[in-house]
Amino acid sequence: MLVTIVGMKNYYGMEIFELDQQLILCKDYKNDYDTEAIKAGTLSLGTVGYVSNSVWTGVKGTYSSGRLYDKFEDYIKAKVILILGKAVIAEILVDEKISEEEIELIKEWDTTLLNDKDVCF
């Protein structure tokens, strides 16, 4: 599964991305604009963008956040496979689990409650 990551101009820009870079995707339960919003982040920076949920911003052939939303619990890993002008294509790493240490690092970056049990970037 591939996804398009967008909205980087609102965070750190495109310069922070590298091929094979690991991202953590997490459901943004507190998003007032999109009930299927999925944040993309790194353990060192926090939120770096969002999974596209629009035919206008998603690259053809990639999953939208709405299509991906029900395929994982709270978190899932992804890997950058292509860097475009204003978007990043990432491959979902279905078989890689999020460790407790990684969850603790995520908690340091955001205080948004996830279902009253965790935090997301």
C-alpha positions as CSV (number, residue, x, y, z in Angstrom):
1,M,0.0,0.0,0.0
2,L,1.2,3.5,-0.9
3,V,0.1,6.8,0.5
4,T,0.7,10.4,-0.4
5,I,1.9,12.7,2.4
6,V,1.0,16.4,1.9
7,G,0.9,19.6,3.9
8,M,4.6,19.7,4.6
9,K,4.7,23.5,4.1
10,N,2.8,23.8,7.4
11,Y,5.6,22.0,9.3
12,Y,9.3,21.6,8.3
13,G,9.0,21.7,4.5
14,M,10.3,19.1,2.0
15,E,14.0,19.4,3.0
16,I,13.7,17.0,5.9
17,F,12.7,14.0,3.8
18,E,15.1,11.3,2.6
19,L,14.5,8.1,0.7
20,D,14.0,5.1,3.0
21,Q,13.2,7.4,5.9
22,Q,10.9,5.9,8.4
23,L,7.6,7.7,9.2
24,I,5.0,6.9,11.8
25,L,1.4,7.4,10.8
26,C,-1.2,8.0,13.5
27,K,-4.9,8.7,13.5
28,D,-5.7,12.3,14.5
29,Y,-8.8,11.8,16.6
30,K,-9.1,15.4,17.5
31,N,-9.1,16.8,13.9
32,D,-12.1,19.2,13.5
33,Y,-11.9,19.1,9.7
34,D,-11.5,15.4,8.8
35,T,-12.8,12.5,10.9
36,E,-10.4,10.2,9.0
37,A,-7.3,12.4,9.3
38,I,-3.9,10.6,9.6
39,K,-0.8,12.5,10.7
40,A,2.6,11.6,9.4
41,G,5.5,12.2,11.7
42,T,9.1,11.3,12.7
43,L,10.3,10.4,16.1
44,S,12.8,13.3,16.1
45,L,10.5,16.0,14.7
46,G,6.9,15.1,15.4
47,T,4.3,15.9,12.8
48,V,5.7,16.5,9.3
49,G,2.5,16.3,7.2
50,Y,-0.8,14.4,6.7
51,V,-1.9,11.5,4.5
52,S,-3.9,13.0,1.7
53,N,-7.6,12.5,1.8
54,S,-8.5,14.2,-1.5
55,V,-8.4,13.3,-5.2
56,W,-6.9,16.8,-5.7
57,T,-3.8,16.2,-3.5
58,G,-3.3,12.4,-3.6
59,V,-1.2,10.9,-6.3
60,K,-3.1,8.4,-8.5
61,G,-2.6,4.9,-7.3
62,T,-2.1,5.8,-3.6
63,Y,-4.5,5.2,-0.7
64,S,-6.3,8.2,0.7
65,S,-6.5,8.5,4.5
66,G,-10.1,7.5,4.3
67,R,-9.2,4.3,2.5
68,L,-6.4,3.5,4.9
69,Y,-8.1,4.6,8.1
70,D,-9.7,1.2,9.0
71,K,-6.7,-0.9,8.1
72,F,-4.8,-0.2,11.4
73,E,-5.4,0.6,15.1
74,D,-3.8,3.9,16.2
75,Y,-0.3,3.8,14.6
76,I,1.4,2.3,11.6
77,K,4.9,2.6,10.2
78,A,5.7,3.8,6.6
79,K,8.8,4.3,4.6
80,V,9.5,7.2,2.1
81,I,10.0,5.8,-1.4
82,L,9.6,8.9,-3.6
83,I,10.0,12.6,-3.0
84,L,8.1,14.9,-5.3
85,G,7.8,18.6,-5.5
86,K,5.1,19.1,-2.9
87,A,4.4,15.6,-1.8
88,V,6.0,12.4,-0.5
89,I,5.0,8.9,-1.5
90,A,5.4,6.4,1.4
91,E,4.9,2.6,1.5
92,I,2.9,1.3,4.5
93,L,5.0,-1.2,6.5
94,V,2.2,-3.5,7.5
95,D,4.4,-6.1,9.3
96,E,6.4,-3.6,11.4
97,K,5.1,-3.0,14.9
98,I,5.4,0.2,16.9
99,S,7.5,-0.4,20.0
100,E,6.7,1.0,23.5
101,E,9.8,3.1,23.3
102,E,8.6,4.7,20.0
103,I,5.2,5.4,21.5
104,E,6.9,7.1,24.5
105,L,8.9,9.3,22.0
106,I,5.7,10.2,20.2
107,K,4.1,11.2,23.5
108,E,6.9,13.8,24.1
109,W,5.8,15.7,20.9
110,D,2.1,16.0,21.4
111,T,-0.5,16.1,24.1
112,T,-3.5,15.4,21.9
113,L,-5.4,12.6,23.6
114,L,-6.1,9.5,21.4
115,N,-9.2,7.8,22.8
116,D,-8.1,8.9,26.3
117,K,-5.2,6.4,26.2
118,D,-2.3,7.7,24.0
119,V,-1.0,10.7,22.2
120,C,-0.1,11.4,18.6
121,F,2.6,13.8,17.5
